[in-house]
């Protein structure tokens, strides 16, 4: 039993956290009420309402935002950039960057370890053969740059990349380095432009588009290099 707990420690910890949150939701009325209001605002993309709820918790609100970023890895219906915008509106530029980077670092590390412990065969069954084949190809062929692209682009689905990287046993430091290299400029841009939604959307398009363009150029050059050696 002890070996089993050690082998799947991240899985058990994740289940424990969800279990505790579930019990709090079931037996603490105030927790249930706030959770329902926050969940409704997050689903609606209502940044002002989320900001109002989070700001009411003061310092603890920052920890709640970190938790939301971590849970967002499992609750993919919530846009990954939304809690980052809320962090900027509620706490300011530097605090928002710290919250965003901390949340993504924890979520990515947890996702990586979960992928490592679950194994790529189980991940393939969970995510679907087609999705797994596509993501695993990019991780295998262009590991660092693939992770960086998925992190820096707010419009790509990056939740599965951590599980895939762990399942394929990508070097953790290489993975987390790419994660930070992508998420830091994204969180800085979100924090800087969050006061204007139109400017924010425009900046996110530029960042995401530039990342995809540079990545496309790299793949084209790599293809040419491989073709010349064949």
Order of alpha helices (4+ residues) and beta strands (2+ residues): alpha-alpha-alpha-alpha-alpha-alpha-alpha-alpha-alpha-alpha-alpha-alpha-alpha
